[in-house]
């Protein structure tokens, strides 16, 4: 393998239901033996209680960084490398060749020749209070829920996840 950290970091917007959110909050996350589940809320004071739920496979490396520190760890990286369209501000990104993505891929139990062929990228979700970063090679699942209380929604997901196991 060549020096794996020498490649240029590249970013692009990740097309998700949250891409163009004016406000976005990470309300909660939990993980079980099989899944990691994130609960996001748009428009914090909205009476509709609208939640977007992201589910990943449990073997997906992830990290959550609080908003202030996130600007130094991730925000500067995105500001310097995102091809921004005029007037467009995104909340969700795919970012290639970051140290987090490369090190996460290195942790996978795969042959070296297959590792060299892999795209090494991470997903980033920028919220008003946190930065969520993760690496996965499985598909992610987004679901939308409206007019529901967070405690009931979390209970539903916990019940479903524990019954699946």
Helices and strands as residue ranges (DSSP letters): E 10-13, E 25-31, E 35-41, E 51-57, E 62-66, H 67-70, I 71-75, H 76-81, E 92-96, H 99-106, H 112-117, E 121-126, E 130-134, E 141-145, H 150-164
